[in-house]
Amino acid sequence: MEFKISSMNIYVGNLAYEASESDLETEFSAFGKVSSVKVVRDRDTGRSRGFAFVEMADDNEGKAAIDGMNGKSVSGRNLVVNEAKPREDRRPSGGNFRQRREY
């Protein structure tokens, strides 16, 4: 019998703007293998938006990371860490977006 170990995607909020992917990888690797780190940045300025996503290779390691990192002070800010929710579909944004009516 073969068991598949699934990965866990973790939301990290209240992140210091100067925090980097390598900073987060260092912090989270204390709990297990980090598959990827993505600090979300403003598309116009390139500045961090204050949150990130960390993918852990194993669910159990991910849960341990959430328990160990939630509320932890990093760069003077207490992190908000929890399991990431799936991204919802959003309608297009724009100034005069209106749904086209069929008559």
N, C-alpha and C positions, 0 to 999 in steps of 0.2 A: 504494500500500500504506500502510495506517495502522497505527501502533504505539500500543498502549495502555500508558501508563505507570501502573504500579500503585503504590499507597501502601504504606508499611511502618509497622507498629505496633511500638513500642519500649518495652521494660520498663526502668524506671530505679529501681534499688534503693539502699539505704543512704543515703537522702535525709534531709537535715536536716529536723527536724520543722517548722521555721519557713519552709522553702522554699515559694514560691507558684508558681502556674501561670505568672505573668508572668516570674518568675525563670528557670524552665525554658525558656520560649519564647525568652527572650533568649539563653540559652546555646546552645540547639539551632539557632536561626536562623542561626548562623555557618556551618552546613553546608548550608542550603537552606531551602525553604519548609516551615514547620510548619503542619500542617492543624489539629491540636487538641492540647491538653494537659489531662490529668486527674490531679490529685493525689488519691490514694485516702484518704478520711477515715473515721474511726470514726463509725458512724451515731449513737451515743449522745452522744459528747462533741464531735464536729466536728473533733477534733484529727487531724492527718496521721498515717497509719499508717507513714510512712517509705518509701513507694514511689509511683511514678506511671507513667503511660503517655503517651508522646508519639507522635503520628502525623505522619510526614513524608510530603509529597506525592509523593515519588519514591523508588523503591527504592535507586537509586545514592546519593542524598543521605542516605537512612536508613543505609546501610552506612557511609558516611563519618562520620556522626554517631556511630554505635556505636564505630567505630575511634577517633575523636577524643575521645569523652567517657568511655569505659570506663576506670576507674581515676583519672579526673581529680578533683582535690580541689575541692569546692564547699562553701562554708560549713564548712570544716574536716573534711569527710567525703569519703572516696574513693568515688565512685559505682560501682555495678555496673550496666553498661548492656549489654543484648543484645536480640535480636529476641524480641518477645513470643510466647509459645506460645498457641495457641487455648485458650479457656476450656473446661475439662472439665465435663461435667454432674455435679453432686453430688446425692446424695440429701438429702432434707430433714433438718435437724438438729432436735433437740428431746430433752428429757429422757427420755421413755419411748417413743421411736419404735420400733415393732416392725412387721415386715411381717405383713400379715394372711394367715393361712393359709386355704386352701380345703380343706374336708373332704369 
